[in-house]
Amino acid sequence: MSLRRAPGEGCIYRRPDGRWEGSLQVDGRRRTVYGKTRQQALGKLAELRKQAAANGALPDPGRRTVDDLLSAWLAAVRPNLKPSTAEHYELLADTYLRPGLGGILLAKLTPHRIQVHLGKLQDRPRVAQLTYHVLKQACGLAVRWRWLGENPCDRALRPQYRARRKDVWTPEQLRTFLEGSREHWLFPLWHVLLASGCRLGELLGLAWRDVDFDAGAIRITKTLQRVSGEYVLGEPKTAAGRRTIALPAEAMAVLRQQRGRQVLAGQASELVFPAPSGRPLHRAVVEHALRRECERLGLPAVTPHGLRHLHGSLLLDQGLPVPAVSARLGHAHPGVTMSVYAHLVGNRDDAGAEAISKALVR
């Protein structure tokens, strides 16, 4: 049994094995689809016609696999990514995509297959979300290159992840830390982290030429990253990351002391916070030392990023407007700050209640 359709719409017939086969030709290129039922084959043909109308041509995945796509995508986007980001994407692809999906032909990469694969990562929701992001970006490029007619990730459910809200130290705990860790060799770095709200990489890459003692400020122009075992000075995370941060007098005094210690030790490093050897300081050293110091002082464990978070929390608690906090932290826009600190912003709308009360009694 066969059914001829109008020119350009394709044709469909039932094969001897019971399946239905349909084909469509556009600009001399023919694509064939199969279905267990006639309606299934017709649906696939309709999708092909839709893709041909939208793109002006039929998608041609050829014999390319997901592994081929990931390699091509990483090569295409690497020049536009920070080295650490490119390395992170490659790690996600190698660890969580290639082992399960790499050998699958692009033509057979369905939303269901993607959903099943992501389901294996359900106990690691953040990893599942990042893996989905990498695959969606790669498939998006395949659509632009007409290897795929549509992005199969668009019809797969995006893994959900909600970061656990981090508790911050109380004022008493903060005082305990500042007083108890003063003699630690990393105290200057921890103090400036708290006083500036910088990302750890931004302070590890801070050079003395970017410290303005007269103005009482530091300029954030670089961030230190470790890529493939090598230290790399790169651009800040966002354009807003290039900023000048005013510091309180106490923090500037700590920086002067840090400079004096380096001079006395004959340390010629241009970095404000180098390792004792003068080489760049490894972030793992800072994280480990901070965790140990918290244990010694009987304080809840905190990470360097936790000190940055504490800085933002203290500013909002003191009533500093969200845009000002956002600019200080180097967030891309105030909406990022709102999403991170939503539990501290607007929990009580007392100002709103007072404003509407005044308006109603006029």
C-alpha positions in Angstrom: 0.0 0.0 0.0 1.4 3.4 -0.9 0.2 6.9 -0.9 1.5 9.6 -3.2 1.4 13.1 -1.9 1.7 16.5 -3.5 5.1 17.4 -5.0 7.5 18.5 -2.3 5.5 16.9 0.5 7.1 13.4 0.2 5.6 10.0 -0.1 4.9 7.1 2.2 4.3 3.4 1.9 4.3 0.3 4.1 7.4 -1.9 3.9 7.3 -5.7 3.9 8.5 -5.8 7.5 5.4 -3.9 8.5 7.0 -0.5 9.2 6.0 2.6 7.4 8.6 4.5 5.3 8.3 8.1 4.2 10.7 10.2 2.2 11.1 13.9 1.3 13.3 15.5 -1.2 14.4 19.2 -1.1 16.9 20.7 -3.5 18.0 17.3 -4.7 18.6 15.9 -1.2 16.3 13.1 0.0 15.6 12.1 3.6 13.9 9.0 4.7 12.0 8.4 7.9 10.4 5.3 9.5 7.5 4.7 11.8 5.7 1.8 13.4 2.4 3.3 12.2 1.4 5.4 9.2 0.6 8.3 11.5 4.0 8.1 13.1 5.8 8.2 9.8 3.5 11.1 8.6 4.4 13.0 11.7 8.1 12.6 11.1 7.6 13.8 7.5 5.7 16.8 8.7 8.5 17.7 11.0 11.0 17.4 8.2 8.9 19.7 6.0 8.7 22.2 8.9 12.5 22.1 9.3 13.0 22.5 5.5 10.6 25.5 5.4 12.3 27.2 8.4 15.9 26.6 7.3 15.6 26.5 3.6 17.2 23.1 3.5 17.0 19.7 5.2 19.2 19.0 8.2 22.1 16.6 7.3 23.6 14.9 10.4 25.4 12.4 8.2 27.1 9.7 10.3 28.2 12.2 12.9 27.9 11.2 16.5 27.4 13.2 19.7 31.1 12.7 20.3 31.9 14.4 17.0 29.5 17.2 17.8 31.1 17.9 21.3 34.6 18.0 19.7 33.5 20.4 17.0 31.5 22.6 19.4 34.4 22.9 21.9 36.8 23.8 19.1 34.4 26.5 17.8 33.7 28.1 21.2 37.0 27.8 22.9 38.5 31.1 21.5 35.6 33.0 23.0 35.7 31.4 26.4 37.9 32.0 29.4 40.4 29.2 29.7 39.0 28.0 33.0 35.5 27.9 31.5 36.6 26.0 28.4 38.4 23.5 30.7 35.3 23.1 32.8 33.1 22.5 29.7 35.6 19.9 28.4 35.6 18.1 31.8 31.8 18.0 31.8 31.7 16.6 28.3 34.4 14.0 28.9 33.0 12.9 32.3 29.2 13.1 31.9 28.3 13.2 28.2 30.8 11.1 26.1 30.6 7.9 28.2 26.8 7.6 27.9 25.9 9.5 24.7 29.1 9.9 22.7 28.6 7.0 20.4 25.0 7.8 19.5 24.4 9.2 16.0 23.0 12.7 15.9 20.1 11.5 13.9 19.1 9.3 16.8 19.7 11.8 19.6 16.1 12.1 20.9 14.7 14.1 23.8 13.8 10.8 25.5 17.4 9.6 25.3 18.7 12.8 26.7 16.1 12.6 29.5 17.1 9.1 30.4 20.8 10.0 30.5 20.2 13.1 32.7 18.1 10.9 35.0 21.2 8.9 35.9 22.6 12.2 37.4 19.5 12.9 39.5 21.5 12.5 42.8 23.8 15.3 41.6 21.3 18.0 40.4 23.9 20.7 39.9 26.0 18.4 37.7 22.9 17.4 35.8 22.0 21.0 35.2 25.5 21.9 34.0 25.7 18.8 31.8 22.3 19.7 30.2 23.6 23.2 29.6 26.7 22.0 27.7 24.7 19.6 25.6 22.1 22.2 24.8 24.8 24.7 23.7 26.4 22.0 21.5 23.1 21.0 19.9 22.3 24.7 19.3 25.4 25.0 17.2 24.5 21.8 15.3 21.2 23.5 14.4 23.0 26.5 13.1 25.2 24.3 11.0 22.2 22.3 9.8 23.5 19.1 11.3 20.2 19.0 13.2 16.8 20.3 12.3 16.0 21.2 15.9 17.6 21.2 19.3 16.5 18.0 21.1 17.3 19.5 24.5 14.5 22.0 24.0 12.0 19.1 24.4 13.8 17.5 27.3 13.1 18.7 30.9 15.8 20.9 32.2 17.2 19.5 35.5 16.2 21.6 38.5 18.7 22.8 41.0 18.3 25.2 43.9 21.3 26.1 45.9 21.0 25.6 49.6 20.9 28.9 51.4 24.2 29.4 53.2 24.1 30.5 56.8 26.4 33.4 57.6 28.4 34.2 60.7 26.8 36.2 63.5 28.6 39.5 64.4 30.0 37.7 67.4 31.4 34.9 65.3 32.9 37.4 62.9 34.7 39.2 65.7 36.0 35.9 67.0 37.5 35.1 63.6 39.1 38.5 63.1 40.6 38.6 66.6 41.6 34.9 66.7 43.2 34.6 63.3 45.2 37.8 63.3 48.5 36.1 63.7 47.9 33.6 60.8 50.0 34.3 57.7 46.9 34.3 55.6 45.0 36.8 57.8 45.7 39.8 55.4 44.0 37.9 52.6 41.0 36.8 54.7 40.6 40.4 56.1 40.6 42.0 52.6 38.2 39.3 51.3 35.8 40.3 54.1 36.4 44.0 53.5 36.1 44.0 49.7 33.7 41.2 48.8 36.1 40.2 46.1 36.2 36.7 44.5 39.2 34.8 45.7 40.8 34.7 42.2 40.5 38.5 42.0 42.6 38.9 45.1 45.1 36.2 44.2 45.7 38.1 41.0 45.8 41.5 42.6 49.1 43.4 41.9 50.6 46.2 44.0 50.2 48.6 41.1 46.4 48.2 41.5 46.5 49.2 45.2 45.9 53.0 45.6 47.0 53.8 49.2 46.2 57.5 48.7 42.7 56.9 47.6 42.1 53.9 49.9 41.0 51.6 47.1 42.0 48.7 45.0 41.4 48.2 41.3 40.2 44.8 40.1 41.5 44.2 36.6 42.6 40.6 36.6 41.7 37.2 38.1 44.1 34.4 38.8 43.1 31.0 37.5 44.9 27.6 37.3 44.3 26.0 33.9 45.8 22.6 33.1 48.3 23.0 36.0 49.5 26.5 34.9 48.7 29.8 36.5 46.9 32.2 34.1 45.9 35.8 34.7 42.6 36.3 32.9 39.8 38.9 32.7 37.3 39.2 35.5 34.2 37.0 35.4 32.0 39.7 33.9 32.5 43.2 32.4 31.2 44.6 35.6 34.0 42.7 37.4 36.5 45.4 36.3 35.9 47.8 39.1 37.4 50.0 41.8 36.6 49.1 45.4 37.0 51.5 48.3 38.3 49.9 51.4 37.9 50.9 55.1 40.9 52.3 56.9 41.5 49.0 58.8 41.8 47.0 55.5 44.2 49.6 54.1 46.3 49.3 57.2 46.4 45.5 56.8 47.6 46.0 53.2 50.4 48.4 54.4 51.5 45.8 56.9 51.4 43.2 54.1 53.6 45.4 51.9 56.0 46.0 54.8 56.4 42.2 55.5 57.2 41.5 51.9 59.8 44.3 51.8 61.4 43.0 55.0 61.5 39.4 53.6 63.0 40.6 50.4 60.1 39.2 48.4 60.0 40.7 44.9 56.6 39.4 43.9 54.3 41.9 42.1 51.4 40.1 43.7 49.8 41.4 46.9 49.0 37.9 48.2 51.7 35.4 46.9 52.7 32.1 48.4 55.8 32.3 50.7 57.9 31.3 47.7 56.7 34.4 45.8 54.8 32.3 43.3 51.1 32.6 42.9 49.1 31.2 45.8 47.0 28.1 45.1 43.4 28.6 46.1 43.3 25.1 47.7 45.9 26.3 50.2 43.7 29.2 51.2 40.6 27.0 51.4 42.3 24.3 53.5 43.9 26.8 55.9 40.6 28.7 56.3 38.8 25.5 57.2 41.4 24.5 59.7 41.3 28.0 61.3 37.6 27.8 61.7 37.9 24.4 63.4 40.6 25.8 65.8 38.4 28.8 66.7 35.2 26.7 67.1 33.4 28.5 64.3 31.1 27.1 61.6 33.2 26.2 58.5 33.3 28.8 55.8 34.9 29.0 52.4 36.6 32.0 50.8 33.4 32.5 48.7 31.5 32.4 52.0 33.5 35.4 53.2 32.4 37.2 50.0 28.8 36.2 50.7 29.2 37.5 54.3 30.4 40.8 52.9 27.3 41.2 50.7 25.0 40.2 53.5 26.5 42.7 55.9 26.2 45.5 53.3 22.5 44.7 52.7 21.9 44.4 56.4 23.2 47.9 56.9 20.8 49.2 54.3 23.1 49.7 51.3 20.9 49.7 48.1 21.1 46.6 46.0 22.6 48.4 42.9 25.5 49.6 45.0 26.0 46.2 46.5 25.9 44.7 43.0 28.5 47.1 41.7 30.8 46.4 44.6 30.5 42.6 44.2 31.1 42.9 40.5 27.8 41.2 39.6 26.7 41.4 35.9 23.5 43.2 37.0 21.5 43.9 40.2 19.2 41.0 39.3 22.0 38.6 40.1 22.4 40.2 43.5 18.7 39.9 44.2 18.6 36.2 43.3 21.6 35.5 45.6 20.4 37.6 48.5 16.7 37.4 48.1 16.3 36.2 51.7 17.9 39.4 52.9 16.1 41.8 50.6 12.5 42.7 51.2 11.6 40.0 53.8 9.7 42.7 55.5 8.1 45.5 53.5 7.9 48.0 56.3 8.9 50.9 54.0 6.2 50.0 51.6 3.6 49.8 54.3 4.6 53.2 55.6 4.5 54.7 52.1 1.0 53.4 51.3 -0.2 54.5 54.8 0.8 58.1 54.0 -0.8 58.0 50.6 -4.2 56.7 52.0 -4.6 59.2 54.7 -4.1 62.2 52.4 
